[in-house]
Amino acid sequence: MQHNEQYVLKVLEDVGVVTHPQIDSARSRLNGEPGVLDILINDGVVSEVDISRTLAAQAHMDWIDISSMLIPPQVINQIRGEDARRFKVIPVAFGETGLVVAVGNPLDIDTMDSLSFLLQRELELVCTSPRKINEALIKYYGTADEAADVLQKKIGGDIDLGLEFGEGAEPAAVDEADAPIVRLVSMLLIEAHRAGASDIHLEPLDKKFRVRFRIDGVLQEMQAPPKRLQSAIVSRLKIMTGSMSIAEKRLPQDGRIQVKIKKKPIDLRVSTIPTNHGESVVMRLLDKASLTLGLPELGFFSDDQETFERLIKLPDGILLVTGPTGSGKTTSLYACLHYINKPDRKIITVEEPIEYQMGGINQVQVNPEIGMTFPAALRSMLRQAPNIIMIGEIRDLETASIATNASLTGHLVFSTLHTNDAPSAVARLIDLGVQPFLVASSVRAVVAQRLVRRLCNNCKQPGELSDTEL
């Protein structure tokens, strides 16, 4: 703490925040650094916020939580970054008589007078905790290196991230000026993987660059880098794909990044779309090592699992899995293939992209740019005499027709449809143009699914749910 410690301790004792025995106990353990206040904070006797609020009241200042505020750029720009760091202040608003400035030490009036003289304007002072001042300095004035440091402290330890560029791309030399951005993006990917995120959302808003991770199906906002680093971060991700243009910011683009995090291969499917505040980026993380291949792990009730196992052992027909994007349809199909993958069966998949590598199965990657579409791949696959075919998604009449004909000629076909429930799958196939009598004779079963958030094994406790919760 940077305040006059003896004065602060007296104030805290006078208002009853700490007691004299607590101060004496902390002082008896004092050995150079840290100070008595730091010992009291580390012991949990008092918090930095408690101290800050008490001093604000003593100085007749309002106390605010700047971490919950979104300060406009036009306010931040009233004080230069080097001056904000030197005086440990953050401008927060335009007041009635001057600039409203948050300070971490309300006792240092001389320093505030110096800042007022430097800016040649009146200041309206409010108080917040020193820690929140430091966090805001990084948030609004920070460099890419500082933003990466924040993420690395959260992750802990030294992280080694090995990157492999997208297909056809040559690893580019990193300019020294770009190194902080490279490190920041690397830390962002590491933190997403550590948190178990399925998606990373980088969203340019009016006054901030929002970062959100989708964890257990729910978006959670994370520590965001300064908005001024927005373009550099997006450009870095485009370079990593090896196929996306950093010059094109008016059209949507798609790409793929292959990285290794702690020696584990991770695929990232990258999508950008232009918005009124810049390019929005969404990355889907595919962890090949974390794929759950066992049917029991999918969460079926015992009776349903027996029925499902019987269906996927049929010699022919179509089995469809439906649900919204991100509901685990592809994972369920991989579990099916893993269960029925035997040496006496030939299995071929056609996917866009191949999400997970599976042993003993021929997997085909769709590539429309060279004419390798779903229909083209399916026609060629049928000449390979497969027993079982998996189609990543039925999205047009031609694909649906080939799948139907294949199922009627002795092939077992697995695929997915984007419908909300099982009955809608029939309507969707008919809407694509498949004749109703062909749907009736080919479709063996439709499974609709959703991802359900599971309770943490370390935290869950037995309890009774109310009717509302049920």
Secondary structure, 3 states (H helix, E strand, C coil): CCCCHHHHHHHHHHCCCCCHHHHHHHHHCCCCCCCHHHHHHHCCCCCHHHHHHHHHHHCCCCECCHHHCCCCHHHHCCCCHHHHHHHCEEEEEECCCCEEEEECCCCCHHHHHHHHHHHCCCEEEEECCHHHHHHHHHHHHCCHHHHHHHHHHHHCCCCCEEEECCCCCCCCCCCHHHHHHHHHHHHHHHHHHHCCCCEEEEEECCCCEEEEEEECCEEEECCCCCHHHHHHHHHHHHHHHCCCCCCCCCCCEEEEEEEEECCEEEEEEEEEEEECCEEEEEEEEEEHHHCCCCHHHHCCCHHHHHHHHHHHCCCCEEEEEECCCCCCHHHHHHHHHHHHCCCCCCEEEEECCCCCCCCCCEEEECEHHHCECHHHHHHHHHCCCCCEEEECCCCCHHHHHHHHHHHHCCCEEEEEECCCCCHHHHHHHHHHCCCHHHHHHHEEEEEECCCCCCCCCCCCCCCCCCCCCC
